């Protein structure tokens, strides 16, 4: 089995998975009433300008004001030939028009950023687009460098740049696609030709451009008439975006588990990719589709800290405030030859799995990968090449440094949406996200101290300790001698009650 897309349309959420063979490589979740706002275009009003941070807060109609950096703002509305959205599209990370630096942004993008206080003032109305979801206490990040994705083209109204996705490697095809766009009567703005445009006739690209420019014209008209704050343009729902962005000829099957969602996906496919519409199929078996395809188990694994490798080694993924640390360990694998060959085998397997987990969990920011130490430089080179090969399929913008002599790789990865862990989990109410709880001995000692302190304040002939059943059992069984000494000390009978409804660190003391 090659690649396939699997859609599970539930009552409260829609889940969409991309499988490569039996492996889950990408997972998208969209919940009812909580659609992603990335790509939405708003008319906002500036609420505060912060010269010290070179940023501004903008009210776009959400609970939290959005955040606009000086480098993400231009006062132009289609006249700046050098401007390009920093994060125009997943394909933009791979664009190369023959004039750029080869790293995703052309050399002619302006380096000088105008001070924010010179271009924005409190109460000013601005046209902005959400480039990053609000995460935690942070509001959404926005930009005035608008980009509107179509099936084959990304339209950038503030740019005069024409680029082609780097994933299209054939030079003749790149020249053909660039020529199609450049030969058009030039509408204001720039364009990125997406990977799926490879081999497509000029008519389809032209139609895409015409649609996108009309859409931008509608956005501009709404901006002139709408009050601030207002939503001017909303990105389509998850199923449409997946058909538009992910449904390509290398997808052998598009499996949908409900008739309503199937009809919707089929309609989108017939409109956008009619040649692939026959690959959209309705899943009708009684077993849930994510269970029958093994996806549910893969999701459970992706929420765990430890991920086992087939060799017997494992990786550990830890989230901190500053970065994500990924550690590679030999685990149960002892090898059959010398130690260096054993280490190499584990690291090579880990390199592929690490990138799969990064994509699946949608990890972003600074990521540190600590491979098992390798003495030989050629082994480090092999592991780094394996890592970069696996990373080639990742559409997110990344920057990776060479592996060090200590076996450490430093990288950054652009993330615009909630990661899988924050999407599907919440902090433990007991440990508050620390991952640890107080031991039985620590809790017992703490409770005994509180009993002593309460007894000194007077009142009652009896003390009732109400605690989690495990702590109650520990006190009565393991700390029986200490409990009796405490009774003598406070001159009161002490009763211990197990409370199944209590979390592990919860307890109450009653003096009666």
Number of C-alpha atoms within 10 A of each C-alpha: 9 11 19 20 23 23 24 20 19 13 8 10 15 17 17 22 20 23 22 14 11 15 14 25 23 19 19 20 17 18 14 10 8 9 15 22 18 19 23 19 27 27 26 27 24 23 17 18 19 15 13 8 10 16 21 23 23 30 23 28 16 13 8 15 22 26 23 24 17 21 20 21 25 22 14 13 16 19 14 20 17 15 24 27 22 18 22 21 23 19 26 28 21 24 26 23 21 11 12 15 12 15 16 20 21 20 13 14 17 13 8 7 12 13 13 22 16 8 12 21 16 14 15 14 20 23 27 28 28 25 29 23 20 22 14 8 7 12 18 25 23 28 26 24 28 29 29 22 25 19 22 23 28 25 27 27 29 25 25 20 23 21 29 27 23 21 19 20 12 10 9 10 16 21 13 15 24 18 13 14 21 14 8 10 7 10 12 17 22 26 26 28 28 27 23 20 19 19 12 12 12 15 10 15 20 16 12 18 23 13 13 21 18 11 14 19 13 13 18 15 12 17 21 9 8 13 13 20 19 19 21 20 18 15 16 15 11 18 21 17 16 19 22 21 18 15 24 15 13 10 17 16 21 24 22 25 20 17 14 12 18 21 15 15 23 24 17 19 22 16 13 19 17 12 11 18 19 12 17 22 18 18 19 13 9 7 10 13 20 19 11 11 16 14 21 15 12 17 18 9 14 20 16 12 12 16 19 16 19 11 17 14 21 22 25 17 20 13 13 7 5 9 15 19 16 22 19 24 21 21 14 12 17 15 16 8 8 9 11 15 14 16 22 20 17 26 32 19 18 29 23 17 20 23 22 21 19 23 23 21 22 21 23 22 14 16 20 17 21 21 27 19 17 20 13 11 11 10 18 24 13 13 24 22 16 18 23 15 14 16 20 11 13 18 16 21 19 17 11 15 11 14 20 16 13 13 19 19 19 16 16 18 19 18 17 20 20 20 18 20 15 13 13 11 9 10 11 11 10 15 13 11 11 9 9 10 14 12 12 18 14 10 20 20 15 11 19 16 13 13 21 14 12 16 19 9 7 10 11 11 13 17 21 16 22 21 27 20 18 13 25 22 17 15 24 16 11 14 16 13 11 15 20 13 12 18 17 12 11 19 12 16 15 20 16 18 18 16 19 12 10 14 13 21 16 14 18 14 16 14 16 10
